Amino acid sequence: MSINLFLDPEMQRRIEERVKSGKYATAEDVVCAALLTLDQQESFGDFAPGELNALLAEGERSIAKDGTLDGDEAFRQRQARRSSKQGS
């Protein structure tokens, strides 16, 4: 199957940069990588844009301040946060 896409100049530039960097052989490889990343994000969880990055940063600050947390307790706290968001 062949698909023709019309991308704005900024998107074209970004794809070309990635190919020129040598990380990707073709523009098609860049698009495939982008789609795989999108699939992973969609299947990873129901995070709002930026939420996962914010949670990771919060975790790093917490570790620096208070040390680590037992995995089971961390899971219970995450579940509680998700439940409270769903109830809002």
N, C-alpha and C positions, 0 to 999 in steps of 0.2 A: 504494500500500500504506500502511496506517495502522498504527502501532504505539503502544500505550499503555504508558508506563513508570511505575513507582512508585519514586520516589527518596526517600531519607531527607531529613529537613529540611535538613541541612547541604549536601547536593548541590543541593537546590532553591535555597537561599540563594545559593550560589556562582553558579549559572546566572543567577538574578535580578540579582545584582550586575553581571555582565557585560553583561546587557541594559540595565540602568539606566546603565551607564557610557557607553553610546552606541556602543561598539565593535561590538555585534551588534544587529541589528534584532529578532530573535526568539529564543526559547529553542531553537528548531530550528536556528538558525544557530550557536548555541553548541555544540550536540551535533555538528553537521556539522564544525565546526572541530576539535573534540576528536577525532573519528574520523579526520579527515585527518592530524592530528598523530600519532595512534597508528599509522596506516598508514606515515607517514614514518619513525617510530622503528623499526618492525618491518622495513622494507625497507632502512634505512640501515646496519644492522650488527647483529651479535650481541653487543652490549654488555650487561653486567649492569647492573641499576639503579644509577645514580650513576656508573658507570665512565666514561662519556663526559665528564661534568662534571669528574671527577677528572683525566682526561687533559688536558682543556683547561686546567685550572688549573696542572697540572704543566708544560705547554708554556709558559704565560705566565711562570711562575717561571723556567724555563730560559732563555727569551729575555731576561728582565731580567738574569739572572746571566751567561749565556754568549753571548748574541747568537743569531742565527738559524742554522739547519742546512739544508744542501742537501736539496732535496726527495727525491731518490733515496735518500739516506742515511736520512732520516726514515722513508720507506716501508719500507726494509729492516729498520730497528729495530722498527717496528710489526709487521711480519710475524714477526720473531723472537719478540717478546713473545706474539703470538697462538699461535705454534707451541709455545712453552714452556708456555703455559696449557693447551693441548689435550693435551699430553703428561703433565700432572699427574694 
